[in-house]
């Protein structure tokens, strides 16, 4: 362990003030925002915390018919990304309220708001506000106000009634305090009443604020002076500083283009960005090294080239600094080609680029929204819409000051995509060339990587015709996937040549595929209209034309032959580096690919190349193995005892069960375990090398243990040597309960296994569809050969743990059931024997301390979405890891596969964490021992962890669903093995931090990843190394509800001296209420009776005056110091008003203090007294309700136990009470 010291960070109050200061300095978003601070304006409401698309209610407090009808069409809508406003449809007299925080308003301040009058006539409205005392204040009969345009021009107006908005007005209304009928000292609401609202009207309202300096406020909206043109046009970006080859792009908008690369435009030093496009939408963009000035009458131009058979529609954006300006509605544009400058084209949405276009797209600055605030361009972005496929390129991005000069001087020369210098067509080296035949591969499973998408299932290099003649074979289910063949070096192909590949299928239906040829780093897909031919033992087939895919017949064997002309942009393809095949959805079977040829003379190729028959994975001709059949009541197919402990992967089907592994049931008895999760998960048990006999009177059986949270639904599948068979829409089955052999019959489309079931599942032979038998059925072979059994889990709680054992084929059902013996009680997660669990003699083991790392950037070891700014750092304490906050769901993974460790049941994982953050951090951890394992974090599962703070305090955090660290935390984090779904780990290979939420400016230090075998020793040694003394032990006293024994004054004196904490629980069958005292808060040590009274004289006095009152009454003893009091309110009040009672008066202190779902309320008492909890506000002469509004407006804590806000109420000394809507952190007493 390294010695560290941590200084304190910003105190809580300072943090709140910092947040308030940041709020008041936020820029308004209307038009060109002013750059003032809180001395100029204060934002009251900008609607950005609302949910776009939701309705906005009109509020209450309506004063009769004088307010008219509440508007029904008010809604929060998105103004731009991350910025909402309030929109309202007019057409009649209506009103609407807005709510604000309590904000002081000086006499010199103006109340201001942005409004758009989208009508063809004048609109008129009046305002009313509610001040801090909730009094309603209206406009006077004679007042002045101001209208300010979006460019800061102010018009002074006068009215004796309503504020008038001219038709089409967009800007701010500024109302001085003098405009109101009485003094305005602060507002919490503002109400609009539109007295004149034309039939075609609608309104948008945003950015309500208090303006302190009108002159500075308007100056902030003044447009910047237009720059003077320096030249007739400026070249902002031409890609010539890029490196020829594949381009790595990041996208602030959405999907990326396909296969982007910096290719040659006209010369090797003249590059452009080119890319493929399928039918999907995507974006690309051009960013100059520095922003470029653009004037009011200037243009933006970008060079485009398309190779496509149809026109392309695009959208465009110009970015000025961090703001994106999209196209207005309507807008205009022009195209410049070799034929000259085209006419102005008008549009309301898209820009249409013709097929096979080459030239410039030219857009005036006026084509974009809010163009008046756009004086510099930092980026042009293009959105290519859906529907067009082809190859595209973009190049030179210009800002044009004189369009006529630009059109005369700038050349629109022709260029080929990725052509570079024109290469001559290659001379054929023979009639055909064998580019790849897999002869250099090793027989057995194939490891593939895929630049396109999903991989085939179970790929292997199998024997074609002879042991030294291999091919690539694989399974296919109904899903889409890709495979490909890559020669050792590219092969030349001429314009009249062909590409050919050998294909064999074993399937009951035809297969549709697509093909690509790759030249260098560029992929050429099939054109929209192309031809192909098939060569089989029967000879060369006729030319087949298609507009999409290639159809391969069922049980095909032969060559697919494609001319070079079948591919897009084929003129630039003089060499082939790869052929790729995309197998479409819908076909199931076994497939193989082999010899990849480039053909110069097709007639010679068809005469000389043999299309011999071969079996998939046949090798030398051997008879298939005979299915095995037992002699007793059953034959055990798989009991897993031969499996190695650890991760298990699916042997046949698609998505595997999460955290699947072979584990120990008891002693040397192993079984298969997995967790539940998303629907449609699989695990296939394979016996392809040793099939079993499965006949029409047989049953399949397996043992299963399920979790107790919910029923389990399973669909079984089976497979023979050729086909797979799904269960019938309705089939029968039996469940045999372990221990008493009770048999339960079931029928359905799934096997329904009750929660907590332990026993056997039995499935008859006829549970499955279309099984062939003897001389007929749906197949061509009799089904007596079981090769694979698959379980399809239809969905369950993610944390549910399952176990499966003893797969068997049952021949005699009654004898089998009679012979079943109950499984003995298992030892959960019993550790296996072997070197992984050799005696561990040290109390803990540092797994990673970064001492061997060089200072500098650190890359993620195994997970995606890396945490930004991760570096290795060296300082006086040694080396450690540092990283920043940022986006949610980012990771840092440490891969220690070269030095694995053991983490047994009862062991812990610990690490040092130092936070420098403005807000709490939430994170989870992942481990890997061959498969990934997360923490038990869900609605139905939780975990416990500990933090050892830098001051030596050890805090337990029980029943957590996420790990949370507050600002300034520094210390060790200790997590037990049992906190993870897949515990234990043997060996443990990898560690990952999943950062869920964090301030983007946060800084973290991470170090000393440690496996802890002795918890107390680790904690003690760490404290010793840090040189800290552990804090005093906390005290717990538990009493029943009738024990009135006082707690002595000496107890509280010791608390005061030691600084420790005391918890007193009053219990019956559950906790009735709890007192919590902190030694630092003890001010007057004295004896204390923790029992409260619920029946007392004052209660009767209160009920006499309020006979209908339903409430919870408490009376407490005098307190030795403030205490956190937690009480069970039953069902009396779940959102209570809280009153104190003294001197014959009830005083409302607060409403809606924090109440848990279980019915507990938590308050901080400073002195004893009488308190009343009730769900209704009490009315009467003896009641002081103060200024509390009639509505309850509390806020429950968020999911991680951190409240949205705290409400503090100060009381008279005689009965002070502090209500804190807040949970104590887990483990704090």
Steps between C-alpha positions, in 0.01 A plus 500: 500500500618852423477783756258773394346811654186675378411863568137604541305629202228758457255495789137421428378861538775628271405242241138620506609862453729396217210328326282814544773719349531265205123511448485876486781513245329272250456671164149552370429295193272734305655647187857624567534463876648780712825425675411661833499353847269522803564873521317533165223238525387197701327206334170402664383233254644364173295175481815293432421275797165401344431194285447594135167382366312510832200719578535804727218562748359845560551492876246611760417806708246623243296801607160416355386584148733798489774264380303336222560138396826316572683418178484130407771492232807610698795263455874485552665452160858479381635825364838350417695211646513534879284815498120497553241775505127535574267505198133601513226499234280810504171575332295604804534679832708281733741509793809308612719503815878458521680399823839625618735470794487775764711776342533854650411779263625855559295807408738573213469149353299411191308176465586365153416202282554389139181458292411426138161608364440265207186675381404732215345756733568677829470297824427661837562363849520614861728371775452415865762377742501347847758633740677328788191537717290335224308825455376557144621821331361622164617765253388856576262703286778721362850361446803481269674189366762415236521266200849384400580327170735201468775739392465725807294792362266636771163665442335685790126437526215637715170335594190557709396137478683220312847435359479492120708262285526592130428221250805279456683655796804310628689644792487598866233680702645706789260612775628732778377461861326835465264341249329299775215627716696443823859445606664180375768376740546154353303260284429128505242493217412696189166469323412592141147586393471540122207737457531522119619180335440478122356180356825406325726580797752291688767611745839381623641618835852454638770646726304680771744713696548803724701767317706735720680692222283550189777671303749219555227243437411644158867549410555128543264437207658747261630317189874484451636719216522318169857413400648662195583247224874438473479321163241408244488151656686309773593130493418385855588128468630270222615183692849531352652482849349153550675167442380287211312193625213413736350796686410488869194717559303596809147624465319769703178437307425131437594203280833508314556431130627156395868432425624861513851567366714791385542417133678666206300774325709616200856442623674307780525818712138602425276297732128488569275311742312217330263240636226247421130546565233232529129580529536636853533858621839629621702819548838637400660839553799722427672701774762766420803525728360832627163676452451700179319834485179521296311819416132572457512460119757217488465134401627163623603249232610136514618269222299180449540195277252213487507163325138387526212404277254744650496848644596558863324725749701667775459755778766746615612677819748780559654518846608830652713404798279267708170593332358307203289690246279270291325591177208741520154437359512597215857544368687514168819343358695466171717234338826575314614237247724487192205646312500811717298648786149363516182695568379581850299207639248549779409236756320460830691194622759307293780576258481270196836389354464333154627148430873483417546864594833679510526864603431749779196541721468874577287628788447869592539590868135609488399135441557420868295579810612778732762593242530852642706363789727294275815697423745209504478137384669219690346209305272404215306177552307300240221251576463242223138382513370146460440330167812547287791254481836568339848645545542867594775755562520849655784750465582870492290706744490870400356820641412719202484880506460550121305216337559617142878499544486158671291349220747634238824402672437172684543191285254210524728234358399137458649242733442131571425387853820351648663506158831672573707491183334299228621140526509289185284189492711200617615243250354155576761263646300191402149393413413506872679557829434313827510781757421296815418136580559483883785253449714700744248460782499242780214253519268581790306798642553829314552832676344779291480877535236696317520849350133484401272351765390172658719191459388153387443235765757232586747575216775243437751405234372159394610240244371556147618204289824400670676566832714772340202653314317724751203731479324737741172356627246636746144483632225750428183562698226736382712811566706706257882475506812550288802299394788579263814371331822702498800401280849536646555787254267695269419346161471702178161509326423651158182668386383185314603256774295306755520411867393148599457325833408138581189457720333191648175507696309237697162663553134437427447834326685735270734765639523869409840667520667830409864542399781758531841522337766699681775692319748613763307663780192562284198267477300481176149364553266371233340756271124551505475292183755221440539149358657174622532131400521168685735215401404148619572140397236552232699784341489881482154642564336781310558867582269607783407864553416651837443836665586395855623154601641175366283190543686177584277188468446255787776237536714681244856406411699697246642843413340844521646707213475884498632733226701802616230715340250374761653732762468876553790726397663195342724712276718584800529133603814355343594274791301286742602462864186320623164356399229525766164323506196610701261212577150639549239407760266204470714199407625236744766241421869419460711686243854504361706734280826422320711583197492871410599558135554799273402385148638651179350240262166365621473231232835347591413517872169313453673235287786433737370553855341199663192544717541177696257394770617521860336456838519778755782410742526153350878458484572150386178319440393346832161367596319730746508379860213282609277667759564362848218330691510389864374182658329610824215740563700792363834617364669807654597727216687772693571541873774766456743316728760498222478876451759746627378746762442845349328676211290306250411616149212396277585208273223552247245777528509880512488719810643308797380516857684773693767384745473139381754277674577149613490497880519257792173369642643291782844344545601375152150529355491782244212667324422784258401843637374823345314822578168619359456821307364614168254276310606252232825381658646159408741230595560200271632168637679322215573131437582535131803272531306232689128519417232329709210287387169680563192304391125552503438345845793685666508804728760771555581585861707756688532616860448873572503737799338842448495825692210581731409840351273387215397207282743393229388453138711273273461387140709193406652437155674193359717435195604196301788483254318725253206693640377665817153449647309751708234409757139475396261787561358288781675198650491297820772453762552377854668654806636271772571676831825399669458336841153349464491422126163672465403501131324806355365494143517814291390617155582818310718670243774520764611294798385703803721428801375643834718744693741321731454163325757223552448186297483343157335608174382219266417563132347230274634436150189648338546841670679617184371606158552310176728224629552252215463132586565180305377553143348845506420809699626846420861396440692258286668294772360313802554683827703265715798731545494770770803731462400823679251599770437874550316693771341833405432713812205728427602767752555537873633736764863580418630393841324159515748212520426164332668161510467205256633146530463138383371527143369156405299302244235298686384163362276377787317797654353325806826326590692825455270698733496221757880498505543874548670600822485846652801718434689555828512856635774673309766733633438824309798591285712230664862565399654243268807303580819584318778753475261796475413446866839419641558633851519879511737614774485879464216722633475692170669523162552816293395406149579829319688804634616644163863517613612336173309755287663791320335840562271591214171400334339172613270301273206287603596138555187322383178704509355758262404868539817596692494759777663820360840631605635174646873526573771341713647758740812495716522712819658492847275208599601288199302431185124485462221536245304821442187558292235764444124501535281534196232314314286248685569130453872538428756239603857429593603135480819350644601175330718286727463173312878455515494506883165350609397479866245305702194660663313242709170525687569722799786688329493871409619727224633841609638809327602857586282782365554875534226730366510865403144564388217752531228235523464141612644220287313177436674190369482121469776243456541204265732200535596232250625144545433396143153655498382842614335537839328813630387598848167397651335830413133478405150551638514151650866474604750710694849481643704629793831685483726693741697823477809558716531879500833680516421598861482129590121476528359171363144532367278212390259564210242218518232411246648723231401495135781729389824632650481872581788731603448855616714801414838481667498128577847352548574148620471128432190339348447139613259270314426136597508217249130441567415845359548356149257281308762245399689453829744337568777563244773247424698640345414872498630657179357850450356797689280781367358828638167601345459873572124570491476869591765759555578868461686550171762704691552229761845357568571158649803314628496121502762267647585181689252251357519230769354156577424485874490165681489632860273803532597620851874465436473697175305782669741512797813498281359771273424726796852442635658592166287813479587588858139545609320382813161333453205705621314387812259210469134584461250384767170321437228466767182304422190523722145369482206738494430470876851557640504849657848467653692828453832502317746645752665839468841328505422339167452839340808642678709221347343567159596866532859417594560222243308644207338160438135440413205340681202331337195411713242272336154450649364175360205265507478260206654779294671831565248740654736795511871578525713771666846582365739725697841621380753584773588831334136610538467428878468840671344419841575143613210374714302182546248433223190280474479389136133395516255743343145558618210469258218568749523812718287788629594743225387248238149500645501881499593506133236240403234688696556805279546287183276192541532391134880504504678177401859533614800337668594665832835472678646649817873462573726530801749790524803435280872515597573630152353489152400154372386348174158347572353232268138393565257257341179686411307191388239605244388812691685744276735435210544865397463669838466854617708541816378723786653589838275564802589752769311754713167367368596574136569275199768635267559356153870427466523317171322268263613181330810414701673197354281187545625164370288251310488295820336791688791649699549876542836649602545833686787665686384609850696765685283495816214291630138598461158409357463441126207410275520321162186526283407460133278810510570862575338595831281810502384703800563796724760306700699411185783699343546380140741784412558560128501134395311449175207265489681257271759250615821537306750266664739279315596142573863394481635368175581133450848517647375645827604859427214752540412750233503779757492558874245713683619665825253646750622699802278487811492688832757373749227350718418242231749526216473255216708451190338306221755355261360320198798273474609143568812434698759333281490121521696377800502835684342479845 
